[in-house]
Amino acid sequence: MIQSIVRLSAVVVLAATLAACGSKSPRPVSELALADSALKNAETSGAREYAPIELRIAREKKEAADAAMANEKYSKARRLTMEARADADLARAKADAEKSRLALKEAQDNIEMIRKEATRTSNTQ
């Protein structure tokens, strides 16, 4: 009887130890750095002006990831940093696309102005 209680206790202690060790995932340090880098890239590409909503969402997720890190919820922090990075990349891509669209519009306007000037000049000669 005592021997079975000792075995049961040993099994419970072993299971608790394994559960405690297995539940902690490693700190997502590199993921946090990548998210920070993606946010900086988005800001320098003009996301504040051209994709403010996506940039705000990315920042909020990064802040939530920092809070999860402080509470040692590393798997949640990892997920949030990956989401923040994706949102920051989206903000950067939208900003780049909008800047390209505006540059194309300006080039088309310049071409149209040159065409009109050429037509006007040829009609007066």
N, CA, C and O atoms as a MOPAC input file, in Angstrom:
PM7 MOZYME 1SCF
protein

 N      0.82000 1    -1.17900 1     0.00000 1
 C      0.00000 1     0.00000 1     0.00000 1
 C      0.87400 1     1.25600 1     0.00000 1
 O      0.65400 1     2.16900 1    -0.79600 1
 N      1.85900 1     1.29800 1     0.88900 1
 C      2.75200 1     2.44200 1     0.96700 1
 C      3.57800 1     2.53200 1    -0.30600 1
 O      3.85300 1     3.62600 1    -0.79900 1
 N      3.96800 1     1.40200 1    -0.82700 1
 C      4.76200 1     1.37800 1    -2.04500 1
 C      3.96000 1     1.94500 1    -3.22900 1
 O      4.52700 1     2.66400 1    -4.05200 1
 N      2.68700 1     1.64800 1    -3.33200 1
 C      1.86900 1     2.19000 1    -4.42400 1
 C      1.65000 1     3.69300 1    -4.25900 1
 O      1.56600 1     4.40900 1    -5.25700 1
 N      1.55700 1     4.18200 1    -3.03500 1
 C      1.41300 1     5.61800 1    -2.78500 1
 C      2.69900 1     6.33300 1    -3.19300 1
 O      2.64600 1     7.41000 1    -3.78700 1
 N      3.84300 1     5.74600 1    -2.88000 1
 C      5.12700 1     6.33400 1    -3.24800 1
 C      5.25400 1     6.37900 1    -4.76400 1
 O      5.69600 1     7.38400 1    -5.32000 1
 N      4.87200 1     5.29800 1    -5.43600 1
 C      4.94000 1     5.27000 1    -6.89700 1
 C      4.00900 1     6.31200 1    -7.50100 1
 O      4.38900 1     7.02600 1    -8.42900 1
 N      2.80700 1     6.39800 1    -6.98400 1
 C      1.84700 1     7.37400 1    -7.47900 1
 C      2.36500 1     8.79300 1    -7.26700 1
 O      2.23600 1     9.64200 1    -8.14800 1
 N      2.94300 1     9.04500 1    -6.11600 1
 C      3.50800 1    10.36600 1    -5.81700 1
 C      4.64800 1    10.67400 1    -6.76800 1
 O      4.76200 1    11.79500 1    -7.26400 1
 N      5.49400 1     9.68300 1    -7.02600 1
 C      6.61400 1     9.88000 1    -7.94300 1
 C      6.11400 1    10.18800 1    -9.35300 1
 O      6.67100 1    11.04400 1   -10.04000 1
 N      5.08800 1     9.50500 1    -9.77100 1
 C      4.51300 1     9.74200 1   -11.09700 1
 C      3.91500 1    11.14700 1   -11.17300 1
 O      4.09000 1    11.83700 1   -12.17700 1
 N      3.21800 1    11.57200 1   -10.13400 1
 C      2.61400 1    12.90400 1   -10.10800 1
 C      3.69300 1    13.97900 1   -10.14100 1
 O      3.57300 1    14.95300 1   -10.88500 1
 N      4.74100 1    13.81500 1    -9.34700 1
 C      5.83700 1    14.78800 1    -9.32300 1
 C      6.52400 1    14.83400 1   -10.68000 1
 O      6.83000 1    15.91800 1   -11.17700 1
 N      6.76700 1    13.69600 1   -11.27900 1
 C      7.40100 1    13.64300 1   -12.59300 1
 C      6.52800 1    14.31600 1   -13.64400 1
 O      7.03100 1    15.07600 1   -14.47200 1
 N      5.24200 1    14.05000 1   -13.62100 1
 C      4.32600 1    14.66200 1   -14.58500 1
 C      4.27200 1    16.17500 1   -14.41000 1
 O      4.25600 1    16.91800 1   -15.39200 1
 N      4.24400 1    16.62900 1   -13.16600 1
 C      4.21300 1    18.07400 1   -12.90500 1
 C      5.50200 1    18.73600 1   -13.37600 1
 O      5.47700 1    19.83400 1   -13.93300 1
 N      6.62300 1    18.06500 1   -13.14900 1
 C      7.91100 1    18.60600 1   -13.58200 1
 C      7.97700 1    18.70000 1   -15.09900 1
 O      8.41700 1    19.71500 1   -15.64000 1
 N      7.54700 1    17.65800 1   -15.78300 1
 C      7.55700 1    17.67200 1   -17.24200 1
 C      6.60400 1    18.72800 1   -17.79300 1
 O      6.91900 1    19.39500 1   -18.77900 1
 N      5.45600 1    18.88200 1   -17.17000 1
 C      4.49600 1    19.88800 1   -17.62300 1
 C      5.05700 1    21.28900 1   -17.43800 1
 O      4.87900 1    22.14700 1   -18.30200 1
 N      5.72800 1    21.52500 1   -16.33000 1
 C      6.30600 1    22.84100 1   -16.06900 1
 C      7.43400 1    23.14500 1   -17.04800 1
 O      7.55800 1    24.27700 1   -17.51500 1
 N      8.24800 1    22.15900 1   -17.36000 1
 C      9.35400 1    22.37400 1   -18.28700 1
 C      8.86700 1    22.52400 1   -19.71900 1
 O      9.39700 1    23.33500 1   -20.47900 1
 N      7.88500 1    21.76400 1   -20.07700 1
 C      7.40800 1    21.77300 1   -21.45200 1
 C      6.51900 1    22.94400 1   -21.79200 1
 O      6.33100 1    23.23900 1   -22.97200 1
 N      5.96400 1    23.62500 1   -20.80700 1
 C      5.02100 1    24.69300 1   -21.09400 1
 C      5.68600 1    25.99700 1   -21.47500 1
 O      5.04500 1    26.85800 1   -22.07600 1
 N      6.94300 1    26.16400 1   -21.14400 1
 C      7.63000 1    27.41600 1   -21.47600 1
 C      8.31100 1    27.29200 1   -22.82200 1
 O      9.13900 1    26.40900 1   -23.04800 1
 N      7.94200 1    28.19700 1   -23.70900 1
 C      8.63600 1    28.23700 1   -24.98700 1
 C      9.75600 1    29.26500 1   -24.87300 1
 O      9.71900 1    30.12100 1   -23.98900 1
 N     10.73200 1    29.19400 1   -25.74000 1
 C     11.84900 1    30.13300 1   -25.64600 1
 C     11.40100 1    31.56700 1   -25.94500 1
 O     10.40400 1    31.79900 1   -26.62800 1
 N     12.16200 1    32.50500 1   -25.41800 1
 C     11.85200 1    33.92100 1   -25.63200 1
 C     12.02500 1    34.27200 1   -27.11000 1
 O     13.03500 1    33.90900 1   -27.71400 1
 N     11.07000 1    34.96200 1   -27.69100 1
 C     11.15800 1    35.31000 1   -29.12400 1
 C     11.95900 1    36.58500 1   -29.37000 1
 O     11.43700 1    37.56600 1   -29.90000 1
 N     13.22000 1    36.56000 1   -28.98200 1
 C     14.05900 1    37.75100 1   -29.07700 1
 C     14.27800 1    38.16100 1   -30.53500 1
 O     14.13300 1    39.33400 1   -30.87900 1
 N     14.62100 1    37.20900 1   -31.38000 1
 C     14.88000 1    37.56300 1   -32.78200 1
 C     13.60900 1    38.02500 1   -33.48600 1
 O     13.65400 1    38.91500 1   -34.33500 1
 N     12.47100 1    37.41800 1   -33.13300 1
 C     11.20800 1    37.84000 1   -33.72900 1
 C     10.87600 1    39.28500 1   -33.35500 1
 O     10.36800 1    40.04800 1   -34.17700 1
 N     11.16800 1    39.65200 1   -32.10500 1
 C     10.93900 1    41.03500 1   -31.66900 1
 C     11.81900 1    42.00300 1   -32.45600 1
 O     11.36000 1    43.06900 1   -32.86700 1
 N     13.06200 1    41.64100 1   -32.66100 1
 C     13.97400 1    42.49400 1   -33.42100 1
 C     13.50900 1    42.64300 1   -34.86900 1
 O     13.58300 1    43.73100 1   -35.44000 1
 N     13.03300 1    41.55500 1   -35.45500 1
 C     12.53300 1    41.61200 1   -36.83000 1
 C     11.28600 1    42.48700 1   -36.92900 1
 O     11.11700 1    43.22300 1   -37.90100 1
 N     10.42000 1    42.40700 1   -35.92900 1
 C      9.22000 1    43.24600 1   -35.92100 1
 C      9.60300 1    44.71900 1   -35.79000 1
 O      9.02900 1    45.57200 1   -36.46600 1
 N     10.57200 1    45.02000 1   -34.92100 1
 C     11.04400 1    46.40300 1   -34.78300 1
 C     11.61000 1    46.90900 1   -36.11100 1
 O     11.33100 1    48.03500 1   -36.52400 1
 N     12.38800 1    46.08600 1   -36.76000 1
 C     12.98600 1    46.45400 1   -38.03300 1
 C     11.90900 1    46.69500 1   -39.09400 1
 O     11.99000 1    47.65500 1   -39.86100 1
 N     10.91500 1    45.83100 1   -39.13200 1
 C      9.82600 1    45.98700 1   -40.10200 1
 C      9.04900 1    47.27400 1   -39.84400 1
 O      8.64400 1    47.95300 1   -40.78800 1
 N      8.83900 1    47.61300 1   -38.57300 1
 C      8.15300 1    48.86000 1   -38.24700 1
 C      8.97000 1    50.07400 1   -38.70000 1
 O      8.42000 1    51.02700 1   -39.25300 1
 N     10.26400 1    50.03500 1   -38.46600 1
 C     11.11900 1    51.14700 1   -38.89800 1
 C     11.13100 1    51.27600 1   -40.42000 1
 O     11.07600 1    52.38300 1   -40.95600 1
 N     11.20300 1    50.14300 1   -41.10900 1
 C     11.17500 1    50.16900 1   -42.57400 1
 C      9.86400 1    50.74700 1   -43.09400 1
 O      9.85100 1    51.50700 1   -44.06200 1
 N      8.77300 1    50.38300 1   -42.44800 1
 C      7.46800 1    50.90500 1   -42.86300 1
 C      7.40500 1    52.41400 1   -42.66700 1
 O      6.90500 1    53.14100 1   -43.52500 1
 N      7.91300 1    52.87500 1   -41.53800 1
 C      7.88200 1    54.31100 1   -41.26700 1
 C      8.75500 1    55.09100 1   -42.25400 1
 O      8.35300 1    56.15000 1   -42.73600 1
 N      9.94200 1    54.57000 1   -42.55200 1
 C     10.82600 1    55.28300 1   -43.48300 1
 C     10.30200 1    55.24700 1   -44.91500 1
 O     10.66100 1    56.10300 1   -45.72300 1
 N      9.46700 1    54.27600 1   -45.23500 1
 C      8.92000 1    54.21500 1   -46.59500 1
 C      7.68600 1    55.09500 1   -46.76100 1
 O      7.13200 1    55.19000 1   -47.85600 1
 N      7.25500 1    55.73500 1   -45.68100 1
 C      6.12700 1    56.65200 1   -45.79400 1
 C      4.79700 1    56.08200 1   -45.35100 1
 O      3.74700 1    56.60700 1   -45.72100 1
 N      4.82200 1    55.02900 1   -44.57300 1
 C      3.57100 1    54.39500 1   -44.14500 1
 C      2.73700 1    55.31000 1   -43.25200 1
 O      1.51300 1    55.18600 1   -43.21000 1
 N      3.39000 1    56.22500 1   -42.54000 1
 C      2.62400 1    57.16900 1   -41.71600 1
 C      1.65000 1    57.96700 1   -42.56200 1
 O      0.52700 1    58.25200 1   -42.14600 1
 N      2.09600 1    58.31900 1   -43.74400 1
 C      1.27100 1    59.13200 1   -44.63400 1
 C      0.36300 1    58.28900 1   -45.51400 1
 O     -0.80200 1    58.63600 1   -45.71100 1
 N      0.87900 1    57.18500 1   -46.04700 1
 C      0.15200 1    56.42700 1   -47.05800 1
 C     -0.56300 1    55.18000 1   -46.54600 1
 O     -1.45300 1    54.67200 1   -47.22900 1
 N     -0.20500 1    54.67100 1   -45.36800 1
 C     -0.85500 1    53.47700 1   -44.80600 1
 C     -0.92800 1    53.59200 1   -43.28100 1
 O     -0.41700 1    52.72700 1   -42.57000 1
 N     -1.56300 1    54.65900 1   -42.77700 1
 C     -1.55000 1    54.88600 1   -41.32300 1
 C     -2.30200 1    53.82400 1   -40.52500 1
 O     -1.91400 1    53.50600 1   -39.40000 1
 N     -3.35400 1    53.28400 1   -41.08500 1
 C     -4.13900 1    52.28500 1   -40.34700 1
 C     -3.32400 1    51.01000 1   -40.15400 1
 O     -3.25600 1    50.47300 1   -39.04800 1
 N     -2.71300 1    50.53200 1   -41.22200 1
 C     -1.91400 1    49.31700 1   -41.13700 1
 C     -0.72700 1    49.50700 1   -40.19600 1
 O     -0.36800 1    48.60000 1   -39.44500 1
 N     -0.12000 1    50.69900 1   -40.24600 1
 C      1.00600 1    50.98100 1   -39.36000 1
 C      0.56400 1    51.02000 1   -37.90500 1
 O      1.27000 1    50.51700 1   -37.03000 1
 N     -0.59500 1    51.61100 1   -37.63600 1
 C     -1.11700 1    51.66200 1   -36.26600 1
 C     -1.40000 1    50.26100 1   -35.74600 1
 O     -1.08500 1    49.94700 1   -34.59700 1
 N     -1.98900 1    49.42100 1   -36.57900 1
 C     -2.27800 1    48.04800 1   -36.17900 1
 C     -0.98600 1    47.29700 1   -35.86600 1
 O     -0.91700 1    46.55300 1   -34.88800 1
 N      0.02400 1    47.49400 1   -36.69000 1
 C      1.31700 1    46.84000 1   -36.46100 1
 C      1.92900 1    47.29400 1   -35.14200 1
 O      2.45300 1    46.47900 1   -34.38100 1
 N      1.86300 1    48.58700 1   -34.87300 1
 C      2.40300 1    49.10500 1   -33.60800 1
 C      1.64500 1    48.54400 1   -32.41200 1
 O      2.25100 1    48.17300 1   -31.40700 1
 N      0.32500 1    48.48000 1   -32.51800 1
 C     -0.47600 1    47.95000 1   -31.40500 1
 C     -0.13000 1    46.48900 1   -31.12100 1
 O     -0.03600 1    46.08000 1   -29.96300 1
 N      0.05600 1    45.71400 1   -32.17500 1
 C      0.42300 1    44.30800 1   -31.98100 1
 C      1.81400 1    44.17600 1   -31.38300 1
 O      2.05600 1    43.29600 1   -30.55700 1
 N      2.73100 1    45.04800 1   -31.79700 1
 C      4.08000 1    45.02300 1   -31.22100 1
 C      4.03700 1    45.38800 1   -29.74100 1
 O      4.73200 1    44.77600 1   -28.93000 1
 N      3.23000 1    46.37500 1   -29.38700 1
 C      3.08600 1    46.75100 1   -27.98100 1
 C      2.47000 1    45.61000 1   -27.17000 1
 O      2.87900 1    45.36100 1   -26.03600 1
 N      1.49100 1    44.92200 1   -27.74900 1
 C      0.88800 1    43.76800 1   -27.07500 1
 C      1.91900 1    42.64800 1   -26.91600 1
 O      1.92500 1    41.94700 1   -25.90500 1
 N      2.78100 1    42.48300 1   -27.90500 1
 C      3.84200 1    41.47100 1   -27.81500 1
 C      4.81700 1    41.82300 1   -26.70500 1
 O      5.25900 1    40.94500 1   -25.96400 1
 N      5.15500 1    43.10300 1   -26.58500 1
 C      6.04400 1    43.53300 1   -25.50300 1
 C      5.41600 1    43.25700 1   -24.14400 1
 O      6.10300 1    42.84300 1   -23.21000 1
 N      4.11500 1    43.48500 1   -24.03500 1
 C      3.41500 1    43.20800 1   -22.78000 1
 C      3.40000 1    41.70900 1   -22.49000 1
 O      3.57400 1    41.29400 1   -21.34400 1
 N      3.19400 1    40.90500 1   -23.51700 1
 C      3.20800 1    39.44900 1   -23.33300 1
 C      4.59700 1    38.98000 1   -22.90400 1
 O      4.72600 1    38.07400 1   -22.08000 1
 N      5.63100 1    39.59800 1   -23.46300 1
 C      7.00100 1    39.25300 1   -23.05100 1
 C      7.20800 1    39.57900 1   -21.57300 1
 O      7.81400 1    38.79700 1   -20.83900 1
 N      6.70500 1    40.73000 1   -21.14000 1
 C      6.86200 1    41.12000 1   -19.74200 1
 C      6.15400 1    40.14200 1   -18.81400 1
 O      6.58400 1    39.93400 1   -17.67900 1
 N      5.07700 1    39.54500 1   -19.29200 1
 C      4.33400 1    38.56100 1   -18.50100 1
 C      4.80500 1    37.13400 1   -18.74300 1
 O      4.18600 1    36.18000 1   -18.27000 1
 N      5.91100 1    36.98900 1   -19.48400 1
 C      6.51100 1    35.69400 1   -19.80300 1
 C      5.57000 1    34.76100 1   -20.56000 1
 O      5.62500 1    33.54300 1   -20.39300 1
 N      4.71800 1    35.33300 1   -21.38200 1
 C      3.84100 1    34.55800 1   -22.26300 1
 C      4.49000 1    34.55300 1   -23.63700 1
 O      4.06700 1    35.25700 1   -24.55400 1
 N      5.52400 1    33.74300 1   -23.74800 1
 C      6.39100 1    33.79200 1   -24.91400 1
 C      5.72900 1    33.31500 1   -26.19400 1
 O      6.01000 1    33.86100 1   -27.26100 1
 N      4.86400 1    32.31900 1   -26.12600 1
 C      4.22500 1    31.85900 1   -27.36400 1
 C      3.25700 1    32.92400 1   -27.87700 1
 O      3.14600 1    33.12400 1   -29.08700 1
 N      2.56600 1    33.59800 1   -26.98400 1
 C      1.68000 1    34.69500 1   -27.39100 1
 C      2.51400 1    35.84500 1   -27.95500 1
 O      2.14900 1    36.44100 1   -28.96900 1
 N      3.62100 1    36.15200 1   -27.30600 1
 C      4.49800 1    37.21900 1   -27.78600 1
 C      5.03300 1    36.89300 1   -29.17600 1
 O      5.10500 1    37.76900 1   -30.03800 1
 N      5.40600 1    35.63800 1   -29.39300 1
 C      5.91800 1    35.21500 1   -30.70800 1
 C      4.84100 1    35.39900 1   -31.77600 1
 O      5.11700 1    35.92400 1   -32.85500 1
 N      3.62900 1    34.97200 1   -31.47900 1
 C      2.53300 1    35.10100 1   -32.44500 1
 C      2.27100 1    36.57500 1   -32.75900 1
 O      2.10800 1    36.94400 1   -33.92200 1
 N      2.23200 1    37.41300 1   -31.72400 1
 C      1.96200 1    38.83100 1   -31.92500 1
 C      3.08900 1    39.53200 1   -32.68600 1
 O      2.82700 1    40.42400 1   -33.49300 1
 N      4.33500 1    39.13900 1   -32.43600 1
 C      5.43300 1    39.76200 1   -33.18000 1
 C      5.38400 1    39.37100 1   -34.65200 1
 O      5.68600 1    40.18900 1   -35.52200 1
 N      5.01200 1    38.14300 1   -34.93200 1
 C      4.88300 1    37.72000 1   -36.32700 1
 C      3.75900 1    38.49000 1   -37.01300 1
 O      3.89600 1    38.89700 1   -38.16700 1
 N      2.64400 1    38.69000 1   -36.30400 1
 C      1.54700 1    39.46800 1   -36.86200 1
 C      1.95900 1    40.92700 1   -37.05100 1
 O      1.63500 1    41.53800 1   -38.07000 1
 N      2.66900 1    41.48200 1   -36.07700 1
 C      3.11300 1    42.87200 1   -36.17700 1
 C      4.04800 1    43.04000 1   -37.37200 1
 O      3.97100 1    44.02900 1   -38.10200 1
 N      4.91200 1    42.08200 1   -37.55700 1
 C      5.84900 1    42.14700 1   -38.69100 1
 C      5.09700 1    42.08000 1   -40.01600 1
 O      5.40400 1    42.82600 1   -40.94600 1
 N      4.11700 1    41.19300 1   -40.10200 1
 C      3.33000 1    41.08200 1   -41.33300 1
 C      2.55000 1    42.37000 1   -41.59900 1
 O      2.48500 1    42.83300 1   -42.73800 1
 N      1.96100 1    42.94600 1   -40.55900 1
 C      1.22100 1    44.19200 1   -40.72700 1
 C      2.14900 1    45.34600 1   -41.11000 1
 O      1.78200 1    46.19000 1   -41.92600 1
 N      3.33700 1    45.38500 1   -40.53000 1
 C      4.30400 1    46.42100 1   -40.88300 1
 C      4.76200 1    46.25100 1   -42.33100 1
 O      4.92500 1    47.23600 1   -43.05200 1
 N      4.96900 1    45.01300 1   -42.75300 1
 C      5.34300 1    44.76200 1   -44.14700 1
 C      4.22100 1    45.18400 1   -45.09600 1
 O      4.47500 1    45.72700 1   -46.17100 1
 N      2.98300 1    44.93000 1   -44.68600 1
 C      1.83700 1    45.35700 1   -45.48500 1
 C      1.79800 1    46.88100 1   -45.58200 1
 O      1.57700 1    47.42800 1   -46.66200 1
 N      2.01100 1    47.56300 1   -44.46600 1
 C      2.01800 1    49.02700 1   -44.46300 1
 C      3.10600 1    49.56400 1   -45.39400 1
 O      2.86600 1    50.50000 1   -46.15500 1
 N      4.29800 1    48.97200 1   -45.33200 1
 C      5.38400 1    49.39000 1   -46.20900 1
 C      5.03200 1    49.15700 1   -47.67200 1
 O      5.28100 1    50.01700 1   -48.51700 1
 N      4.45700 1    48.00200 1   -47.97200 1
 C      4.09100 1    47.68700 1   -49.35400 1
 C      3.01300 1    48.64700 1   -49.86800 1
 O      3.07300 1    49.09900 1   -51.01100 1
 N      2.03400 1    48.95200 1   -49.02100 1
 C      0.99800 1    49.89400 1   -49.44300 1
 C      1.57600 1    51.28200 1   -49.66800 1
 O      1.19500 1    51.96600 1   -50.61800 1
 N      2.48500 1    51.70100 1   -48.81000 1
 C      3.11500 1    53.00900 1   -48.97900 1
 C      3.93000 1    53.04000 1   -50.27000 1
 O      3.85700 1    54.00200 1   -51.03400 1
 N      4.70200 1    51.98900 1   -50.50700 1
 C      5.50400 1    51.92900 1   -51.73400 1
 C      4.60200 1    51.94000 1   -52.96900 1
 O      4.90300 1    52.61300 1   -53.95500 1
 N      3.50800 1    51.20000 1   -52.91500 1
 C      2.58000 1    51.15200 1   -54.04600 1
 C      1.94400 1    52.51800 1   -54.29900 1
 O      1.79700 1    52.93800 1   -55.44700 1
 N      1.57400 1    53.19800 1   -53.23700 1
 C      0.95600 1    54.51700 1   -53.38700 1
 C      1.96400 1    55.52800 1   -53.94300 1
 O      1.62000 1    56.34600 1   -54.79700 1
 N      3.20300 1    55.47100 1   -53.45700 1
 C      4.22600 1    56.37900 1   -53.99200 1
 C      4.47300 1    56.08700 1   -55.47100 1
 O      4.65800 1    57.01100 1   -56.26400 1
 N      4.47700 1    54.82400 1   -55.84100 1
 C      4.65800 1    54.46200 1   -57.25200 1
 C      3.48100 1    54.94300 1   -58.09000 1
 O      3.66300 1    55.43000 1   -59.20600 1
 N      2.28200 1    54.80600 1   -57.55100 1
 C      1.09000 1    55.27000 1   -58.27200 1
 C      1.15700 1    56.77800 1   -58.49600 1
 O      0.84700 1    57.26600 1   -59.58200 1
 N      1.56200 1    57.50700 1   -57.46600 1
 C      1.66600 1    58.96000 1   -57.59100 1
 C      2.75000 1    59.36700 1   -58.58400 1
 O      2.56800 1    60.31600 1   -59.34600 1
 N      3.87600 1    58.65500 1   -58.58000 1
 C      4.95000 1    58.94000 1   -59.53000 1
 C      4.48800 1    58.66100 1   -60.96000 1
 O      4.80000 1    59.42400 1   -61.87400 1
 N      3.74900 1    57.57400 1   -61.15200 1
 C      3.21300 1    57.25200 1   -62.47000 1
 C      2.24100 1    58.33200 1   -62.93400 1
 O      2.27500 1    58.75400 1   -64.09000 1
 N      1.38600 1    58.76800 1   -62.03600 1
 C      0.41600 1    59.82800 1   -62.36500 1
 C      1.14700 1    61.10400 1   -62.77300 1
 O      0.76200 1    61.75900 1   -63.74100 1
 N      2.19000 1    61.45300 1   -62.04500 1
 C      2.96500 1    62.64900 1   -62.38100 1
 C      3.63000 1    62.49800 1   -63.74400 1
 O      3.64200 1    63.44100 1   -64.53600 1
 N      4.18300 1    61.32100 1   -64.02100 1
 C      4.81800 1    61.09300 1   -65.31800 1
 C      3.78600 1    61.17500 1   -66.44400 1
 O      4.05300 1    61.75900 1   -67.49500 1
 N      2.61500 1    60.59000 1   -66.22100 1
 C      1.56300 1    60.66100 1   -67.23800 1
 C      1.10800 1    62.10100 1   -67.46000 1
 O      0.87000 1    62.50700 1   -68.59800 1
 N      0.98500 1    62.86800 1   -66.39400 1
 C      0.61400 1    64.28200 1   -66.51500 1
 C      1.67100 1    65.05500 1   -67.29600 1
 O      1.33900 1    65.89500 1   -68.13200 1
 N      2.94400 1    64.77300 1   -67.02300 1
 C      4.02500 1    65.43400 1   -67.75900 1
 C      4.00200 1    65.07400 1   -69.23600 1
 O      4.20300 1    65.93700 1   -70.09100 1
 N      3.76000 1    63.81200 1   -69.53900 1
 C      3.67300 1    63.38000 1   -70.93400 1
 C      2.51800 1    64.09000 1   -71.63700 1
 O      2.65800 1    64.55500 1   -72.76800 1
 N      1.38100 1    64.16800 1   -70.95600 1
 C      0.21600 1    64.84700 1   -71.53200 1
 C      0.50900 1    66.33200 1   -71.77000 1
 O      0.11500 1    66.88600 1   -72.79600 1
 N      1.19600 1    66.96900 1   -70.82700 1
 C      1.54200 1    68.37800 1   -70.98100 1
 C      2.49800 1    68.57600 1   -72.16500 1
 O      2.34300 1    69.52700 1   -72.93200 1
 N      3.47500 1    67.69200 1   -72.31500 1
 C      4.41100 1    67.77200 1   -73.44200 1
 C      3.67600 1    67.53200 1   -74.75500 1
 O      3.95500 1    68.19400 1   -75.75400 1
 N      2.74700 1    66.59400 1   -74.75600 1
 C      1.97400 1    66.30300 1   -75.96700 1
 C      1.14300 1    67.53000 1   -76.37800 1
 O      1.09700 1    67.90200 1   -77.55000 1
 N      0.49400 1    68.14400 1   -75.38800 1
 C     -0.30300 1    69.33700 1   -75.70100 1
 C      0.57800 1    70.47500 1   -76.19500 1
 O      0.21200 1    71.18800 1   -77.12900 1
 N      1.73100 1    70.64300 1   -75.57400 1
 C      2.65200 1    71.69600 1   -76.00100 1
 C      3.16200 1    71.43200 1   -77.41700 1
 O      3.29100 1    72.35500 1   -78.22000 1
 N      3.44700 1    70.17300 1   -77.71300 1
 C      3.91500 1    69.83500 1   -79.06000 1
 C      2.81400 1    70.07800 1   -80.08400 1
 O      3.08400 1    70.56400 1   -81.18200 1
 N      1.58100 1    69.74700 1   -79.73400 1
 C      0.45800 1    69.96900 1   -80.64300 1
 C      0.23700 1    71.46400 1   -80.85500 1
 O      0.01500 1    71.90900 1   -81.98100 1
 N      0.29700 1    72.23100 1   -79.78200 1
 C      0.11200 1    73.67800 1   -79.86400 1
 C      1.21200 1    74.31800 1   -80.71300 1
 O      0.94800 1    75.19800 1   -81.53300 1
 N      2.43800 1    73.86500 1   -80.50200 1
 C      3.57500 1    74.42400 1   -81.23700 1
 C      3.46300 1    74.08600 1   -82.73000 1
 O      3.74600 1    74.93500 1   -83.57500 1
 N      3.05500 1    72.86500 1   -83.05700 1
 C      2.94600 1    72.46800 1   -84.47200 1
 C      1.76900 1    73.16800 1   -85.15000 1
 O      1.81200 1    73.39500 1   -86.36000 1
 N      0.73400 1    73.51000 1   -84.41300 1
 C     -0.41400 1    74.20600 1   -84.99800 1
 C     -0.09300 1    75.68100 1   -85.26900 1
 O     -0.66400 1    76.26800 1   -86.18800 1
 N      0.79300 1    76.27700 1   -84.50300 1
 C      1.12700 1    77.69000 1   -84.71700 1
 C      2.16600 1    77.88000 1   -85.81300 1
 O      2.35900 1    79.00900 1   -86.26600 1
 N      2.82400 1    76.85600 1   -86.24500 1
 C      3.85400 1    76.98700 1   -87.29100 1
 C      3.25900 1    76.90400 1   -88.62300 1
 O      3.97100 1    76.99400 1   -89.62400 1

